[in-house]
């Protein structure tokens, strides 16, 4: 016989668990403590099974029958309702564990060893504060490009355009990591290039290419107004286009002149992986000229005041200002040591050199572990060696014009 709502309302628990049957497999389990549970008996694939349908009175008799009928529809379609429910629970658990913030933390933990501690902290705080609240509302696999765009637009509304650009880049990398790890199939941020608001870029002072030849000629006679070692430092900086700080702290043991290679240790690099700099014939000649001056010291460019310390970060900049590249001298642009990197990049790209090799020589590309960095070094080293010699020859030609 069918159960009634009144019957359930007046139900008194027994000393033992008892079962009350409704229709079409629906039953109510009554515990001695008064708790009552809806269950549905059914057979699937030749096996007897029991499906939980909730707790009375939170689930009424009417609701329990509706749940039973839905389960029976599934059975008629050849679907096991219990297996389907378990799959849904598993998927829900998977989705909860694959929110954007969870994957972002995995990516950050994987990547942070290639950064300085301060940089790693800046990346984490920036990403956390600007994206987690919005992107964690749905599982990562359900995030669409429009969701990411909304995050970026919200940052742009604060006029934090640089932050917006960096956050978009970080989000793109998190999704790329998720794809690589098999967590999702598609990177929804991959096609968002160009969506950022244009902004006025505050470029560092950069020497126009057409003034490069004049600069090289001015540098040739710099010892008439300043230290010879400073002149040689600037010349080697231009030839290698490393960061000024990397050149200032250069030590003699880092240079393998027999192999024409400068190995800058990971601890001195921004990306915290060893950087290889192929040495052109011009760079090797410079080192030979510098060695009689500082070869007895650890630093290639030691400070004049304390030979156990490198030259200061202002030494080369002030030398360029003395040469008239201070923005105040007629016919000469303002320029700083760091911007020779931009000059080299622009000219080498225009000459058709492999952009990846150029970026690797600039040590710009993101590292994914020491092994990956080594592989990249080995892959492009031959190209970079030819490129650096071309650059040395190019500078020689412009010095004579």
Secondary structure, 3 states (H helix, E strand, C coil): CCCCHHHHHCCCCCCCCEEEECCCCEEEEECCCCCEEEEEEEEECCEEEEEEEEEECCCCHHHHHHHHHHHHHHHHCCCCHHHHHHHHHHHHHHHHCCCHHHHHHHHHHHHHHHCCHHHHHHHHHHHHHHHHHHHCCCCHHHCCHHHHHHHHHHHHHCCCHHHHHHHHHHHHHHHHHHHHCCCCCCCCCCCCCCCCCCCCCCCCCCCCHHHHHHHHHHHHCHHHCCCHHHHHHHHHHHHHCCCHHHHHCCEHHHEECCCCEEEECHHHCCCCCCEEEECCHHHHHHHHHHHHHHCCCCECCECCCCCCCECCCCHHHHHHHHCCCCCCCCCCCCCCHHHHHHHHHHHHHHCCCCHHHHHHHCCCCCCCCHHHHHHHHHHHHHHHHHHHHHHHHHHHHHHHC
